[in-house]
Amino acid sequence: MSTEQPMVSVRQVIKRFGALTVLDGVSFDVRRGEVVVLIGASGSGKTTLLRCINFLERYDAGEIEVDSQLIGYRRGAAGRLAPLPEREVARQRTRMGMVFQSYNLFPHFTALQNVMEAPVQVLGVPREEAEAQARALLRRVGLDDKADVRPARLSGGQQQRVAIARALAMRPALLLLDEVTSALDPELVGEVLQVIKALADDGMTMVIVTHEMQFAREVAHRIVFLDAGHVVEEGVAKQLLSDPQTPRLQAFLRRFREGYLL
Amino acid sequence: MSDSALVRYLPILLQATVVTVYLSAMVVTGGTVLGVVLALLGRRARPVGLVVDVFVYVMRGVPLLVHVFAAYFWLPMLLTDVSKVTAVTLAMSLYMAAFVAEIVRGAIEGISRTLSDAARSLGMPPALAMRRVVLPLAVRAAMPPLMNRMVMAIKGTSLASAVGLWELSLAGREIIQRDLAPFQVFGLIAVLYFCLCTLVTHAGRRLEARFAYEH
């Protein structure tokens, strides 16, 4: 552990959906420029954890800090947490980009408009400046020729790359990627992973939920293994994947190799 | 007689049509705007949402004719100087708004949660996400039932004749009482209403096509 403040600090986070406890005291850190991959079986709480980090889901206990800022709550008297107003949470979210499994592009906007929308409407960036930036981002994800096309005319891989450009347009300090290749045809997975790999090489801090173990091995600095709402094992990516310490991770990786989870 | 029916009755009926068009425009505009506002307010927490719900139930559950009478007889008691047109316009706009509110509310709920998640993840506050993403998509989805409602509102303006507001159907009845030519006059009236409604339907279709996006 370095002494510098982590970019993301998750402390004893608990999240319940009714009687179901999805996250049961999860803790982990993400350092600046680090890529952390969350793995685990379906229902282990990976996606919920990601959604708690940008407060799309309200966590019930614990603390999540991004860049030393407590997310979704403020500390009141006697250390009690009071929920922040939605407007404040929205402001916090401008610092974190999120990319979804189902792309979630705005269908009534072109690719360019999708990328420009938040900088113009949320940050108040002048249109010309936002457009120039959006075109540069589309070029970066290899889609400058699709700027004026609506999402319905794009392939899944292209849509996902626009979604990544849209998230980057806010110049986030942190990028959250939620199973971004799970909805894609196998032949389109590569183009999206390539973009993410390039971001990692540029030093973007990312938390990634994925089922692509080979990709996790290549891109992750560290891997966190979740099982039934607990962090069961975490460590340096290659080491953790080739030499799992806990029986549960061993079983998970074995099942994975045998293809049950694909 | 039938040859000259057109010549004799059309000018006066066209004059009355102007009144009907004016009334329709007011009601359709007022009803739509108010309906969207109600739909948004209806999503609020208890006190406001409940008031909207009750309003919608009452307006929908009572015939338009009764609303027209109520506005015509009650409004002057509450306020001084309420013209016939104002009372009728108000009653019809509120009536239409109740239906529009339900149409728009349903359309908003039909917009996938994932899209508002995306908007929120980009740092959009709720009102901005509603204005830029959810509402534009919801209004597109609501266009066909909204057009339907507009056509009904146009035809509904004929009930203004019940309180003596001179518009197309009252003008027709006056002519019939004088000249006893119900077939020709009602025939003409029917054609005029039909033209109005068709015009609106076509305009609506073009609007729909213009704002359509592929899914």
Interface residues (C-beta under 8 A of the other chain):
Chain A: N54 L56 E86 R87 A90 R91 R93 T94 M96 G97 M98 F100 S102 N104 L105 F106 P107 H108 E117 A118 Q121 V122 L123 R150 A152 R153 A163 R166 A167 M170
Chain B: T114 L115 D117 A118 A119 R120 S121 L122 G123 M124 P125 P126 L128 R132 V133 P136 L137 R140 F211 Y213 E214 H215
